């Protein structure tokens, strides 16, 4: 991080803003969504851990990141899994017990290189024990992965670093950096297991293009670096920086959700 910190100091000096002044503005452009705006997205609790999950294909199929439900030994967790749709500060549209029914062949990685390589397999579909009655989110089905580069996107989820993950937040100040081999690299700050939306020309949410397997960098110092680099990009035309976020392309689990919808 020595080089980014040097860039950070230069950026702060150029813009004439202290880190404290930027903390409530460009430091982090995520915002809290209004209650009930996306009821198909919910908090997923796995024992004492939390991820984001969302309904797709049917009102019983919950999509999330596979690493949320796997143990270090490579086995699916035996902890109780609950899906809390429309969760907000301790309340939700119900608590639905769920079990894992499909994964992308994911195995816990032994190192960072394996973690990066496993992105396309890092998805899982859970089945709730009873219908939720909530309209599932639409999945993209007609746009090739190769056409997603540079497209504006939005990451939605329960980010643990904001209000302890008690509210649904969204980051729309990001785009696809590259997309290949069922893997999407992006600059969004979201929550593991949350949906990655393609944005329409008017800025509204389009279909889901993937499930987030890892967010972009989220520590305060790193977010400040990102914020200032983005600000400098507008001033100097600097190229976009790869902030480290990954997502599994929706095509990796589209067929599984279709099967779920057909057999509901």
N, C-alpha and C positions, 0 to 999 in steps of 0.2 A: 504493500500500500504506500510505499515511500513516494513513488512517482505521482499517483493521484493526489496525495496530500500537497505536493508541491504545486500541482495544477490548481488545487483548491485555493491555496493562499494567493496565487496570482489572480484567480477569478474574483475573489472577494475584494482584493485591492482595486481591480479594474472597475467593478460595479459599485464600489463605495458603500458596501453593505456589510454589517457584521453578521456572524452566524446567528445571533439572537434575533436580529431584525428579520432574517429570512426564515426563521423556524416556523412561523405561522403562515407562510405564503408559499414560496417556490420550493422550500425545503422538501415538502411532500405534497404532491398534488392529488392524493387520494381524498375522496369525500364520502361521508356517510349517506347512505341511501334512505329515502323516506320509508317509514313502516309500511309493509305490505306491497312494496313496489315489485319485488321478484319472489313471490311465495314458493316457487319451485326450488329455490336454493335454500339450503339449511345447514345447520351445524351437525357434524357427524362426531359422535363421541365413541371412542374405542377404549374401554377401561378408563384410565386417567388421562388419555391423550385426546386431542381434538384435531379435526380437519374440516374441510368444507365438502359438501356433496350436493348434487343437483339431480332433479328428476328429468329423464329423457326417454322417449320411446313409449313409456306408459307411466301411469301414476304410481307404480310400484318399483320401477327400476331406478336405482340411485347410482350415479356415476361418480367416482372419486379417483384419487391416485392410489395405485396398488401399494406403494410403500406405507400408506396409512394403515393398512390392514395386515401387513406381514410382520412377523417377528424376525429377529436377527438370525435365527437358525433356518430361515427360508420357508417356514411353515406359516399358514394363515393363522392369525391370532384366534385364540379360544375365548378371549375377553368378550363381554357383551358389547354389541354394536347397536347404537340407537341413532336414528335420523330424526332431527328436529327441524322440520321445514318452517320457513318464515321466522326463524329464531331472532329475537331481539331483546337483549338485556334481561335474560332469564325467562322470557315467555316465548311460546311457539304455537304453531297450529297443530300441535300434538306431538307425541313421542312414539315413534314407530320402530319396533325391534326389527333388525335387518340381518341378513346372512349373505356371505359372499357366494356368488354363483358362477362368476367368470372373471378371469384376469388375462392380461396380455402376455403371459409367460414370464412375468417379472420374477427376479430373484434378488435378494438384498446384495448390493454391490460390495466388493471388498475394498475398493479405493475410489478416488474421485474419477479416474478415467472410466472405470466400469459404470459409475453412476451416470456419467454423461452418455455413455453408449446405451444404457438401459432406458433412456427417456421414452422411446417409442413403445416400450412394453409396460410402462409404468401407469397402467390404468386398471380399474376393477369395476365390476358391476355388482351391486347388491340388490337383493329382493326384500322388500318390506313384508312383514307377516300379514298385513292386510292393506287394502287400497287406501291411499291418502286422500283421494278425491280432488287432487290438485292437478291442474293442467300442466303437462310436462313441457320443457323448453324445446324449441326446434333445433335440430342438428343440420349443419350444412351438408348437402348431398350432391351439389351440381357444380362445384368449383374445384378444379384440380389444385393439389398442394403447390404445384410449381407457380401458380399465379398469385400466391399470397404474399410474396416478398414486398416489403414496404407498405403493406396495407395497414390502415389505422385499426387498432383493436382496443378492447376493454377487458380488464381482469376484475372479476367480482368475487368476494369471499370474506371470510371472517379472519382478518389478519391479527395475529396474536400481539403484534407490537402496537396496535391501536386500540385503546380502551379495553385491553385484555381480550380482544376478540369478541366482545359482547354485541357489536353492531356490524351489519353488512356494509362493506365499503367497496368503492369502485375506483379504479385507476384508468382514466381514458387518455392520459398524456403519454401514450406509447404506441408502438407499431411493431410489426413483424420484421425481424432483422434478417432471418433466412428461414427457409422451409424446405426440407428434403428428408427422404427416408422415414416418413411418418413422424417427423420431429419438427417442432416449431420453436425457433429461438426468438425471444421477444424481450422488450424492455420494461414490461409491466411489473408492478409491485402488487401482489395479490396474496392468495392463500392456497397452499397445496390442496389439490382436489377440486378447486373451484373452476368454473367455466371461463373460457377465453372467447369473448364475442368478437365477431367481425363488425366493424362500424359502417353504417351506411354513409352516403355522401353528405347527408344532413346532420350527421353526428349521432343519430339514433342507433340503438342496438339492432344488429342483424342476427343471423343464426350463430350458433356456437360452432367454432372451428376446432376446439380442442379442450383438453382437461389439463390444468396446470400441474406440472410435476415438481417444479421449483420456481420460486419467485425471483425477481431481480434482487440485487443487494439491498438489504434493509437496515443495516446498522446506521445510527445517526450520522457518523462521519462519512460513510459511503453515500448516503442519500444526499448529503450536502455537496459532495463532489459531483454527483450526478446532476443535481439541480443547477450548479454553477456551469457545468459543461453544457447543459441544455441552453442556459441563458447565453453563454458565449457562442453557441452554435447559431443563435439567431443574429448575433452581432457580426461574427466573423465567417459564418458559413462553414463551420467545422463539421466534419462527417459525424453521423450517428455512432454512438459507442455501444458495444455489446455489454449490457449490464448483467448478463448471466441468467436470465430467466429461460425456462424451458417448458414446453407443453407437448403432450402426445396428440397428434392430429386426429380429428374426429373419425377419419376413415378407419382408424385402428379398432374402434369399438362400435362403429355404426351397424355392422351386421348383427352383432350381439344384441343391441338394443332393438333392432327390427324383429328379431326372434322373440324377444321379450314381449313386444307389442302384440305379436301374432298369437302368443300363447297366454295372454293375460286372463 
